[in-house]
Amino acid sequence: MATTTPTSTTSATPASLTQVLLRRRGVIHLPAGGDRPDPTAEAGVTLLEADLAERGWLLSPALRDALLRLDTADLTGVGSRLLADCDELIGAARNHTPLFRGFPHRVPDNTLKLLVDRILTTFFQQPEQPCVLCRADRTVRPVNPCGHLVCGDCFRPADYSACPICHRQIDRTDPYLTAGHREQSPVERRRAKRRPVNAAGPDRLRVLHLGDRLHDDVRAELTALLARPTALPPVDVDDLELLLATEDRTDLSWLPASVPGRETKARLLAWLLADPIDTATARTHVSALVDTATDVLRLLVARSGGESLIDRPRIAPVPRPLRRVLLAALDRIDPVQLVEDMRRHRRAWIAIGERLHPGEYVTRWPGVALAFAVLRRTDLNTHPACDAILTALDGRPESHLWLDGSRVHAAVRARRVEEAMACGDTLDALALLRARPGELLRRADHLLRTAQSEATAEVVSAIGEAAHEAAPAVVLSALGELRTRGSRHPSRVFFPAGRTARAHVVPEQRLPLTPASVADVEQALTAAMLDRLAALPAVDRAVVDTGLDGVIAPFAERTASRALVTLARGSVLPIPAGRFLRLFVHWTESDERVDLDLSVAVYDHTWQHVATCDYTSLNVPGAVHSGDLTSAPAPRGSSEFIDLDVEVLARNGGRYAVVSVLSYNNVPFVEMAEAFAGFMVRDDRSGDTFDARTVEQRFDLTGPGKVTIPFVVDLRQRTMRWLDVDARVTGTNHAVHRHSDQFATVAGALVESFEAGGRVTLGELGRWIAAARSREVIVRDLSGMTLFRRAEGEPASTFALRLSTGISDAPATAEDAAAAALQFVARGDLPAPDGAEVYALHADRLDAGRVRLLAAADVAGMLAAATK
């Protein structure tokens, strides 16, 4: 049965789907309108346009014209939903009232005095007695629900939004609050925050476009996600599941022939094999997509509700039809390879054997039974299918599988590699690793360190050969790591696999590689990438923006935070013009009280602590805190803010400002109903505390972490380095003064590692892709655009080097860029031909209906596409 194309109407589109398309493609699908614009709709569209501009979005002419053709009811519905979706993306849909209503102008200077007053009030204030602080009579009243006795003269109601003693949220109708403050109406709030029409927009400003066919847009995003060669970040995992849910499993003609991302493949197969199962269809697609035992393991984990192999759930029961499909897929794999794959996750496979029952089908799929016999160390004398297993063993090379007594043994490649490396036999290890290009690249540093001088050239050659076949993430990771190994670094940084984005810092104990080895291996890896990229379709002209030289090419996004502007860990960007950075955090507790603390620790250039701005120090030169709210009941939640004056902090000896969010009472982020943070860039401190238009970044706080370091601000360079790591903490009562040394160690090591070039940037990768695929390349920097032409017979490696260091052939203009079918830019403000491939950190005016919008992972994924 053919899949029917959904009608492109707002009423037929779930709100979550409209938000996904808004965020990913910048498109809006409208219900059918009239043939002509409705003059009465002009005022409504103008108001919607102004409200969207306040949030950082603009309407394209075609979308504005289509909105004018809607009747009043449809326009109202579309506008309300669109504004709600935009508010959700930037965090403006929540209450953002700080503890000190007068923030940042009326925040107590003396935090210690305020603490003493609160303690005195807590322990000595009595009902119907004068205030223990000012001795005034009849000024003390209890607040609901905490019951603290508060003096309205010492703690002015107009200054506080919560209990001034315990800082917990209190009843909004409590007389203490209503006596000193009146909530503004929505109209008053809108008038108060209205900005001048000519006010500068944020860097993330984006033009919204009119969607044509909803089904085509959904299919385009779904196809792009399935083509990703790396593990998807959480936000893309959610989007993939939502987009798959819109598809009909009875027509699978659109499915790709291969899915390079292993975890993505597992989620696709789990959707495909959901009950009820069509065995014939399932067998066809499983046969085409499954090529390792770990593919089946990931499928069963995904089908059981798990996210990855690291945090495996209990495997759900497997119905008999699906069992037969999976056993048939496993039996097509060579038993030696099957055993090697299974041994990587031995305990999981033993448990899965209880679900698949391979012994029931031993005569039909004997290779699987043989692999399980090796894995379980089965005594064949007691096995009922001994003869069938022995028959499957016949003909196998004895060096790989052999019978010892009554048990089958296997010589696994990984063990043989370890034995060769332990004996110092680099060439033997290299011979074994050539069959596993990815593993060879992961061990490249060790191979180069242990190789004798006469074997170094062969190791370098093998690394180059492996780079032609390995996954893009592995190639980029190896290049970034190896090119920094020519000098000694004080520390080494690891990012262990898992749900928590932790960075482990250990002293560097490896001896550096020789400069010649580093140069040779860097050249070999770069040449391999250029060879792979040259196999992609050629284009006449490309554009590369040097503004991407600080944006890291992603290759490990499994723990990346959901963010308004997607950045890979280690990326560094200039802070947009504006003197003040306003940091914010908002959270809503679920079953237990949650106290999040937004904090900033300032360090000098040697990472010595200079100052702290948090709940223990509300006002320091160059930074001011909005106050410490200690509860966040639904539905309002709580918000905290910190204003940073970059110039003042730098003048006072600060170099790095490490931003952190700490769960004071040790509640993991994952157990909160909602938690997110971000920052704004502001020219002054007037206006609303939360100004949606000035929001430059907003990211979710998720996962099992309790303390996170999202980014570091370089106060002198005026840059923001995205770290997105969780700190390893124990106990409770988390605060900067407990963890400042750890923050300095982790942040300092990460900044040093990234500055040393330990990660490939999108600017570098963009130049390599452009040099391999284009005859002409336009390079854009702060001074303008210049044109480079590839000379006849010029190698791609030489052309790529010239793009970053050479002299151009001629200046270029925006009109010249209009012919560039391949663009890698920081802002999508250049014209592009229809069908062009464009990566833009900020989409700006790009129309996903005209060009193919690339995500950062898609750029790296071109290496995988080139090997097909």
N, C-alpha and C positions, 0 to 999 in steps of 0.2 A: 504494500500500500504506500503510495507516495505521500510524502510529508506536505501538509498544507501550510502555506505561508500565512503567518498571523497577520491580522489586520493592524496597520500602524495607527492605532488609536490609543490615546492616553488611558481611557477607561479600561482597555483590554490589557494594559501593561502593568504588571505588579510594580509597586513603588521601588522595591529593591532592584529590579531590573533597570528601571529608568535611572536610578542612581549609578549603577554600574556603567551604563552607557554614557552618562554625563561625565563621570570621572575618567573613563578610559578613552572615550572618543570625542567628548565635547559635543554630542549631538542630542537634539530634542525631537521626539516624535509627537506630532500633533494630530488631533482628530480632524476629520474632513471639514473644511471651511467653505465659505461662499466663493462665488466667482469674482467678487469685487471686494476691496477693503470696506469695512464698516466705519463710517465717520465717527460713530459714537464710541468706537473702541480705541480711538487715538489717545484719549486721556488715560485709560487703563494701561495701555501698552507703554506709554511714557512713564507712568508711575512704576510699572514693573521694571522698565529699563533702568530707572534711577535706583531702585532697590537692589537690582543685580549689580550695578556699578559699585554700590556700597559694600558689596561682598567680594568684588574682584572679578566679575564676569561682565562681558559685553555681548550684545546681540548682533549677529551678522545681518546684513540688509535683507537677505532672503528669509531668515527666520522672523525678523520684525514684520515683514510684509505678510507672512503666513499668519502671524498672531493677529494682525489687523483684520483678517478675514474670518476670525472665529466669532461665534455669537457670545453674548455676555456670560452665560453659564459656563461654556467651555473655557473661555479666557480666564475666568475666575479660578476654575479648577486647575488649569495648567499652571497659572501663575503661583497659586498657593503651593502646589506640589514642587514646583521648580525652586522656589525660595526655601522651602523646607529642606530639600535635598542639598542645596548649596550651604545652608546653615549647618547641616549635619556634617558636611565634609570639612568645614573649617572650625567647627565647635561652637558656633554662635547660637545654636539652638538651646543652650543650657544657661542656667542662671550663673552669673559671674560676679556676685557681690562679695567683695573682700571683707575680712574681719573689720579693718579700719576703713570706714566709709570714705574718709577724706584722703585715702591713698592716692598719690604718693606725697601729697603736701602736708597732711596732718597725721604723721606716724610718730609715736613717741621716740625721742632721741635717746632716752636713758632706759634701755631694756631691763637692766638690773633693778632700777627703782620700780618699774612696772611689776616685775616678778615679786619683789618684796611686798608691794601693796596687795597683790593678789594673795600671797601667802598669809599676810596679816588678816585680810578679810575672811579667808577660808577658816582659819583657826579661832579667831577671836570675835568676829561679828555675831551678835545675838539678835533674835527677833525683838522688835519694838524697843530697840535700844539705839542711842545715837551712833553715828558712823564712827568706827574705830580710827579712821584716818583723819577726817575733818571735824569730828564731834558735832556735826549738824544733826538736828533732830527732824524726824518725820521725812527723811530722804531715802530711807532704806526699804527696799521691797524685795520679795523673792521672785525669781524668774522660773518659768515652766519649760522643761520638766526637771532640770537638774536641781532646783530648789536653792541655789546660792543666793545669799542676801547681798544685794547690790545697791550702792549709794548712787543716786542719779546725779549728784554734784561731782563726785570723784570720778565716776565713769559715766560721762555724758551719753545719753541714749543716741544723740545725733552722730556720735563717733563710732558706734559699734553696731554690727549686724548679728552678733551672737552673744552668748554669755561672756561678759568681760573677765570672769574669774576662771572658768574652766575652758572657755573658748569653744564649747560645743554649741551646735545649732539649737535654737530654742523656738518655741511656738511663734509663728509669724504674727499671731494676734495678741501676743503677750503685751500688757500695758507698757512694759519697759521699752519695747521697740516702737509701738504705735505712738507713744508720747513724744518721741524724738525724731520720727521719720515717717514720711508718707511715701508709699510706693508710687512711682510715676505710671501714668497710663501708657499704653502702647503708642498713642499719638504723641504724647510728650517725649517719650524716649526717642521716637523717630525724628522729631524736630531737633532734639538736643544733639543728636549725633550726625545730623546732616552735614556733609562736608561740601566745600566749594566744588562746582562742576569741573574746574580745571585742576583740581588736586591730583598730584601724581598717583598713579596706581601702583600696586605691588609688583614685584618681579614676576610673580606667578600669574599675572593677569591673563585671562584666556577669553577668546571669542567663541561663543556658542553658535553652532550651525544647525540647520534644519535637516533632520533625518528623513531619508526617502523610504526605504523598506526596512522595517524593523528586523525581519528575519535575516536579511543580508548582513546587517550590522552585527547581530548576534553571532552569525556563522563566521564572520570575519574575525571577531575577537576569539571565538572558540578555536578556530584553526590556528591563530597566532599562538595561543597558549599551548596547544598540543605540539607545536613545532619547537618549543623551547627545549634546549638540550640540558638545562640545569634544573635542579629542584626548585619548585615554585615557592615564593614567600607566602606567608599566611593569607594575605589579602588576595593573591592570585588563586590560591587554593579555593577560597570561598567563592570567588568569581567563577572558577571552572565548574564547581558543583552547581551553581545557580544556572549557568549557561547550558550545561548538559541537561538540566531538568526541563529546559524548554524544547529539547529535541525529542523526536519520535523514534523509538528503537526499532520500529518496523521497517524503516528505510535507512540503511546504513551506507548508502552509496557514497556519502560524503566523507567517510572515515579515511584518514591518511593511511598510506601503505606501511608507514613506520612512525613510531613516536620515540624520539631520542631520549627524552627525560624519563628515567626509570620510574620514579614515583608518580609522575604524571600518567605514564602508561598504566600503572597499577590502578589509579583512580578511574581512568577510562574503562579498563576491563571490569572493574567492580560495578560501574554503572551499566556496562553492556551485559554483564552476567547477573544482574539483579533479577529476582524472581518476578514473574515466571520466566524460565529460561527456554529459549528456542535452541535446542541442542545443535542442530545443523548449522545455524548462523553463528552460534558461539564458537563451535569447533573451527569454523573457517577463520574467524578473526583472531582467536587465540593462537591458532597455528601460525598466522602471519606475524603476530606481535611478540609472542613469547619466544625468547631464544636462550634464556638461562634459568636455572632453578630459582635464583633470587627473584626473578620476575614473578614467579608463582607465589613465593613467600610474600612479596610486597602486595600482590593482589589479595591474598587472604587476610593480610593485616588491614588493608584499606576496606575490605568487605566487612571486617569486624569492628570498624570504627576507629582504627588506629591512624596516626599521622605519619609514622615512619618506623623503620626497623629498630630504632634506638629505644623507643617507648612502646613496645609491643603490647597490645591488649590480649586478653584470652581469645583464642581463635574460635570463631563462631562455628557451629555445626555446618558441614558441607553436604548439601543434598546429593543423592546418588547420581543424577545426570551431570551435575557440575564436577563431581568426583571423577567421573570417567573422562570428561574433557581435559581436566588438569593432568591426570595420569598419562593420557595419550600425549600431551604436550611435553611432559617430563621424559617420556620414553624416547622421544626423538633426539634427545641430547645424549652425547657420548657418555657412557657410565663414568669414565675417569673425570671428565669435566663436571658431570653431575655430582660426583663425590666432592670435588674441590669446592664447588659452590655451596653444597650443603654443610660442609665442615666449617665454613665461615660463621654459620649460625646453627651449630649442632643441636643445642638444647631446643631451639624453636622447631627444627625439623623433626626431632623425635616426638614433640608434641603434635606436630601436624600429621605425622604418620598415624596417630590415633584417629585423625579425622578422615584421612584418605584411604585407609585400609589397603595398602598396596598388596598385602598377602592374598586378598580375595581375587586379584587379577594377575597373579604371577605368571600364568601361562600366556596371558594376552600381552602384558607389558613386563617382560622379565628384567629389562634393564633397570627399571625403577626398583623392583624388588632386590636386585643385586646391590644398588646404591644404598638402600636402607639396611641391607645386611652388613655392609661395611660400616655404615654410620653407627648402627646399634651394637656392633661387634657380636653379631648373632652366631651362636653355636649351631652350625648346619646339621649336626647330628640330631638335634631336637627340632629342626624346622620341618614342617610338613611339606614344604615345596623345595626341599633340598635339591632334587634332581633338576628342576627348572632353573634354579639359580646357578647351579654348576654348568648347565648348558649355556646360559648367558655368559658365563665366565670364559668358556672355551673360545679360543681364537684371539683373546686379548693379550697384548704384549706383557710378558712376565715382569718387565721392569716397571709397569704401571699398576697392574692388579695381579695378585697371586694368592694361592690357597696355602695357608700355613696351618697344618693340622685340620681343624674343623672350622676355622675362621678365615674370612677373606680380608686381605689387607690391601691398602692403596698407598702408592708413593705420591704424595701431594706436592705439587710444584713449590708451594710456599715454603715447605719444610726444606726441600732441597736447596732452595735459594738461600735460606738462612744458614744452612750448613756450609755452603760454598763461601758465603761472606765471612762466616766465623773462621774459616780456614785461610782467608785472604786470597781465595781464588776468584778474583773479580771477573775474569773472562768466562769461567764456567757459570757464574751467577748471571752474567750478561746474556749468555746463550739461552738460559732458561727464561729470562725476563723478556726476551724479544717477542715471545708469543703473547705477552701482556703489556702492550704499549703504555697504558695508564700507570700500571705498577712500576714499570721501568722509570717513567718520569718522576714518580713520587720518590723513588730511591736514587735519583740522579746525583744528589749531593753526596750521598754515602758512597756511591760507585766512584765518583771523581776523587773522593778523599782516599779511598783504599787502592785505587788503581796505581800500578807502577808507571813510571814515566813512559815506557814503551807502549803501555796499554791505553793511555789517556786518549790518544787519537781515535782508537776504536770505540771507546766509551762515548766520546763526543759524536762520532758518526751514528752510533746506535740511538743516541738521544734525538738527533735530527730525524732519523727514520721514524722513531716512535711518535714524534710530533706531527707527522703526516697523518696519523691514524687515531691518536688519542682524543678524548673528549675536549672541547674547547676550554672548559674550566680547568682541567688538569694542565693543559699547555700554558695557559695564562698564569696559573699559579706557579708552575715550574720556572717560567721566565722571570717573574717578579722576584722569586726567592733566589735564584741562582745569580742574577746580575748584581745582587748586593753582597755576594760572598767573597769579593776580592779584598775586603777589609774587615777588621775585627770590630764587632759591636758589643756594647756592654751587656745587652740582654737579648733574649729571644722570646717571641710572642707566639702562643698557640691559641687556636680557637677550637676547643674540643667539640665534637659532634654532640648534639643533644637539643632539648627544647629550650634551654637557657643560653642566651648569648653571652657566654663568659670568655674572658681573655686570661690565659695563664701566662705569667711572666717569669722566666727562669734565667739565671745567668748563662751567657753564651760560653760554652765549653769547647765548641768545635774550632779547630784551626781553620783560618781562612784558606780559600782556594788560591791558586796562583793567578795573577792577573791575566796571563795568557790563556789559562783554562776558562776563566770567566768570559773573556772576550770571544773565544772560540765557540763556547756553548751558547752564548747569547746570539751570535751570528747564525749558528745552526738552527736555533729555535725560531728566530725571526724569518730566516729564509724558508723554513718549512711552512710557517703561517702564510707568507706571501705566495708560495706555490699553491697552497690550498685555496686562497682567496682568488687567485688568477683564474681558477676554474669556474668562477661565478660569471654570470652574464656581464659583458663589458658595457660601459656607459661612456658617452663623449666627455661629460664634464661632471665634476663633483665639487662640493663645498665642505670645508672643514674649518671649524671655529676653534681658535686657541683657548676660548673660554671653557672648553671641556678638558683642558689639561689637568685640572684638579679633580675631575669626576672619575672615580674608580670604576673600571669595568667589572660588573658583578659576576662572580662565579660560585658563590655560596650564600644563597639568600634564604635558606630554610628558617632562620630565626630573625629575619629582618622585620622591623616594626612596620605596621600599617601606617603610611604617612601620606600627607597631602602632596608633598614633593618627594618622589622616590629617589633615594640616594643609597649607593653601596657604602658599606663600612669603610672609613678612611678618606672619603671624599672631602675636599676642602673647597669652599666657595667664598667669594668676597661678600662682606655684609653690605646690603644695599644702603644707599645714602640715607642718613638719619643719625642723629646723635645718640638716641636712646634705644636700647634693646629692652623690650618688656617681655619677660618670661612668664609663662602661665602653666598651671596644672589644674585640672578639674577631675573630681572623682565622686562616685556614688557608692555607698556601702550596700552590702546585701544582708547577710544574716548577722554579722557582728560589726561592731564599731571599727572604723578605719580612720587612722590619722596619717595622712600623707604630708610630707614636708618637702617643699621646694627650697633648694639650697644652692649657693654658689660659693666655691672655695677659690680664692685668688692666690696664684703663685708667681714668683719672679722667674727670670730666664733660666735659673738653675733648679727650678721646681722646689724652692723653699717657700713655705707658707707665708703669705703676706696678710691676708684678711679673710674673713668669712661673713657672708650675709645669709642668715637663716633665722629661725625663731628665737635663737639665743642672742642674736645681734641684729636688730631690725634696721638700724641706721649706721652705715659706715660711709666714709667719703667715697662717693661714686656709686653707691648701691643702697637701695631702700626696699624693705620687705613689707608686704601688705598685711602681715599678721598671721598667726598660726591658728587655723581652724582645726579642731580636733575630732570632729565627727562630720558625717556627710549623709544624713538620712535621705532616702528617696521621697519625693521626686526631685527636689531642688539640688541635692548634692552640695559640694563646697568647691571653692576656687581659691588659689593663692597666686600671688604675683610677686615678681622682683623686677625693679627697674635698674638697669645697668647704664651708667654714663661711661662710655668707653674711653673718652678722653681723660676724664678725671682718674679713673682706675689706672690707666697707663702712666699718668703723671706721678702717681703715688707709688710707683715701683712695681705695679702688676704687669705681667706678661701674658699669663694664661688664666682664664676664668673657666673653671671646671663646673659645669652645670650638673646637678644630680637631683633625683627624686627618691626619697627614702620613705619606706613604710615604717613609721616610728614604732608601731605595736606589732610589727613582724607579720602582717597579713600579706600573703602573696598577691601580686597584681591579678592573677587569674581568678581569684576568689572574690573580686570586687564586681559589682554590677556594671561599672563603667569606670575607666580611668584613661585620661589622655593629657598630653602636654604639648607645648609648642612655644613659639616666640613671635613677637611683633617687632617691627622697626618703625620708630616714630620720631618725628622732628621735634616734638615737644610733649609735655605731659598733660596737656589739656584734653578735654573731651571725655568720652566714655572710657571706663577702665578697660573694657574689652571692645576694641574697634576692629570689626571684621575685615575692613579693607586693608588694614596694616598687617594682617596675619601673613607671615611668610612660610611658616612650617607648623604643621599640626600632626602629631603621631600618637598612636595608641600605646598604652602601657599594658602589656599582656604577658602571659607565661608565668612560670613559677618563681620568678625573681622577686626580690623584696627591696633591692637598691639598684638603681640604674643610672648610668652616666650616658646621656644621649649625645652630648657634643661638648666640645671645648672651643672657647673663643680666644683667638690670638688678638690681644688688645692692641698690639703695636701694628700688626699687619692688617687689622680689621678684617679677619677672615673667621669662618666657622668651620671647624673640622668635625665631621659626623663620625661618632664612634659607635653608638648604639650597642653598648655592652652592659651587662649586669655585674655588679660587684659580689664577690663571695663573702657573705656575712654570717655571723652566728649570734645567738642571743636575741635581745630585743632592745627597745629604746634607741633605735638607730639615729645617729646624728653625725654631722660632718666632723665634729671634734673627735669622735671615735674612729673614723675611717679616713681622716685627711691624709695620713701617710700612704695608705693603700691607694687612694685616689691619685696621689702624685706618682706613685710607682706605675700603676696601670696606664694612666693617661700619658705620662711621660714616655713610657716604652712604646705605646701605640703611635704617638706623634713622631717619635724618632724613627720608628720602623717605616711609617708611611712616607716621611720626608726623604728617607734614604732610597725610595723607589721600589719598595717591596711589593707594590701592586701596579699592574698595567692600567693606565688611564684610558678613558674613552677618546681623549684627544689623540693619544698615540695610536690606538686601534683604528680610529677614523682615518688617520694619515696612511696607515698600512693598507686599509681597504681601498681608499681612494687611489693610492699609488698602484695597486695591483689591478684595479678595474677601469681606470680612467685615463684618457689621453691628456686631459686638462684638469687642473685642480685649482680652485679658488680658496685661498687661505684668508680667513677673516680674523683680525685682532682689534685691539682698542684703537689703533691708528687708521684702520680702514681695511680694504680688501685688495689682495694682489693675486695675479694669475701666474700659474706655473704650467709649462707645457713639457710633456715627456718627450725627450729627444729620440730620434730613430735609433732603435737598438739599445736604449738605456735600460739597464736592469731595474726591476721594481724596487729593489733594496736601495739602490742609489737615488732613485726618484723620491722614495720615502724620506731618506736622509736629507735631501735637498729641500723638501717641503718644510722641514723644521729648522734648517740651518742655512739654506742657500739664499741667493738673490733671485727675486722673481723676474719673470719676463716682461710683465707689464702691470699697471694698475687695473683694477676691476671695479665694476659698479653693481648695484642691485639688479639692473637690467641684464647684466652678464650672468648673474646667478639664476635668473629665471629659466635658463636652459639646463640647469644642473639637475639631473635625474637622481642624484645621490647626495644627501646633505646630512652633515653631523654638526648641529649648531646648539648653542646655549639657549637661544631664543628663536622661536619659529616666526620671525618677522620678515623673512625673505620670500619673494615669489618662488614658486616651484611649478614645474609642468605637471599635468595630470598623470597619475600613476607613479610619481616619484617616490623613492624610499627616503623617509626623513626621520632622523632622530633629533628631538629637541627636548632639552631639560625642562623648558617652559614652552608649552605648545603655542601660546600666544594666538595668532590668527589662523593657524593651520586647520584645514578642513579634512577630517578623516574620510569624507566621501570622495575627495579628489586625489589625495595622496595616501600612501601607506605609512601610517604612523608606526614607528619602531619604538619599542621599549629598549632600555639599556641591555637587557638580557638578549633581545633579538639581535643587537649589534654583535655581541660576543658569539651568538648562535650562528652567525654567518660562517664561522669556521667549520661548524658541523654540517651546514648545508652544502659546503664546498666538497665534502667527502662523499656525498651520496652518488 
